[in-house]
């Protein structure tokens, strides 16, 4: 646990980020070896959702701190072809100490392609990296 931990007052439920993304060949299940089909892969869906959570926190996290992914629940509901644009969004729904819980979704042409929950944890960046380095 981080000693003398301070939560930024700017980190409150309702923080939100959204962006558009065009699916490429590099995003497919075949390319990421998570399947054989040439559609948006579940690993890329997760990466896009995590990107949205990070973007939602931009400007709200205190200097010297960052967040790391801790828990994911994901439903991938629709196959999205290469070239299709998707809309990715994340909304901070709950703050529980250092734990930040987001609702996320990916929409494909107005249809829900994926939904999930991503939990991130606030950490002291220097202390976190020192802990990682100590395990080498």
Secondary structure per residue as TSV (DSSP state, phi and psi in degrees):
chain	resnum	aa	ss	phi	psi
A	1	X	-	360.0	141.6
A	2	X	-	-75.9	128.8
A	3	X	T	-78.0	149.7
A	4	X	T	55.2	38.0
A	5	X	-	-67.8	133.0
A	6	X	-	-122.9	127.7
A	7	X	-	-92.4	134.7
A	8	X	-	-65.4	135.2
A	9	X	T	-65.4	-16.8
A	10	X	T	-77.1	-14.3
A	11	X	-	-87.5	96.8
A	12	X	-	-136.5	152.1
A	13	X	T	-52.8	144.1
A	14	X	T	107.7	-18.4
A	15	X	-	-56.4	139.6
A	16	X	E	-146.5	146.7
A	17	X	E	-143.0	149.0
A	18	X	E	-149.3	147.3
A	19	X	E	-154.4	160.6
A	20	X	E	-97.6	150.1
A	21	X	E	-147.8	133.6
A	22	X	E	-97.7	124.5
A	23	X	-	-68.1	131.4
A	24	X	-	-115.4	170.9
A	25	X	G	-57.3	-33.7
A	26	X	G	-69.7	-14.3
A	27	X	G	-91.9	-4.3
A	28	X	B	-78.8	159.8
A	29	X	H	-59.0	-39.6
A	30	X	H	-62.8	-43.7
A	31	X	H	-68.8	-35.9
A	32	X	H	-93.3	5.0
A	33	X	T	59.3	35.3
A	34	X	S	-109.0	9.7
A	35	X	-	167.7	-174.8
A	36	X	S	-107.9	-7.4
A	37	X	S	-91.5	147.5
A	38	X	S	-89.0	59.1
A	39	X	B	-130.3	166.6
A	40	X	B	-52.0	123.8
A	41	X	-	-83.0	155.3
A	42	X	H	-63.0	-41.5
A	43	X	H	-58.7	-37.5
A	44	X	H	-71.1	-37.0
A	45	X	H	-56.7	-46.8
A	46	X	H	-61.4	-45.2
A	47	X	H	-60.4	-39.6
A	48	X	H	-65.9	-41.4
A	49	X	H	-63.2	-43.1
A	50	X	H	-63.3	-39.8
A	51	X	H	-57.6	-42.9
A	52	X	H	-63.4	-38.3
A	53	X	H	-65.5	-40.4
A	54	X	H	-64.7	-43.4
A	55	X	H	-63.9	-34.9
A	56	X	H	-63.2	-27.4
A	57	X	H	-92.1	-5.4
A	58	X	T	-55.2	129.0
A	59	X	T	83.9	-8.6
A	60	X	T	-103.3	-18.4
A	61	X	S	-88.1	132.9
A	62	X	-	-60.9	147.1
A	63	X	T	-56.2	140.4
A	64	X	T	86.9	-1.5
A	65	X	E	-120.5	160.6
A	66	X	E	-150.2	-178.7
A	67	X	E	-122.6	152.3
A	68	X	E	-128.7	148.3
A	69	X	E	-68.9	139.7
A	70	X	E	-128.8	-31.4
A	71	X	E	-154.1	143.5
A	72	X	E	-138.9	136.6
A	73	X	E	-125.9	126.2
A	74	X	E	-142.0	131.9
A	75	X	E	-117.0	120.1
A	76	X	E	-101.2	110.4
A	77	X	-	-105.5	-17.4
A	78	X	S	-145.3	135.3
A	79	X	-	-78.6	126.8
A	80	X	-	-114.2	123.2
A	81	X	B	-77.2	161.5
A	82	X	T	-59.0	138.0
A	83	X	T	95.0	-18.5
A	84	X	-	-75.6	139.6
A	85	X	E	-83.8	142.5
A	86	X	E	-124.8	154.8
A	87	X	E	-109.4	127.0
A	88	X	E	-116.0	135.6
A	89	X	E	-144.2	154.9
A	90	X	E	-144.4	138.5
A	91	X	E	-130.7	127.2
A	92	X	E	-70.5	118.8
A	93	X	E	-104.6	-28.6
A	94	X	E	-147.9	137.3
A	95	X	E	-117.1	120.4
A	96	X	E	-129.0	88.4
A	97	X	T	65.3	-122.5
A	98	X	T	-86.7	-7.8
A	99	X	E	-86.7	129.2
A	100	X	E	-119.7	119.7
A	101	X	E	-108.8	124.1
A	102	X	E	-114.0	144.1
A	103	X	E	-97.9	131.8
A	104	X	E	-129.6	153.8
A	105	X	E	-154.7	157.9
A	106	X	E	-126.1	127.2
A	107	X	E	-113.1	139.0
A	108	X	E	-121.0	108.8
A	109	X	T	52.6	43.1
A	110	X	T	82.0	-1.9
A	111	X	E	-105.7	142.9
A	112	X	E	-71.0	113.6
A	113	X	E	-93.7	-31.8
A	114	X	E	-159.4	150.7
A	115	X	E	-144.6	155.4
A	116	X	E	-175.3	-177.4
A	117	X	E	-129.1	134.6
A	118	X	E	-124.6	127.8
A	119	X	E	-107.4	127.8
A	120	X	E	-116.9	154.2
A	121	X	E	-122.8	131.3
A	122	X	E	-72.4	133.5
A	123	X	E	-136.2	153.6
A	124	X	E	-73.8	117.8
A	125	X	H	-59.3	-48.2
A	126	X	H	-62.4	-45.3
A	127	X	H	-65.6	-40.7
A	128	X	H	-61.0	-49.6
A	129	X	H	-65.6	-35.1
A	130	X	H	-64.3	-39.7
A	131	X	H	-64.9	-38.8
A	132	X	H	-66.2	-45.2
A	133	X	H	-63.0	-34.5
A	134	X	H	-67.1	-20.5
A	135	X	T	-88.4	-1.3
A	136	X	-	-79.7	360.0
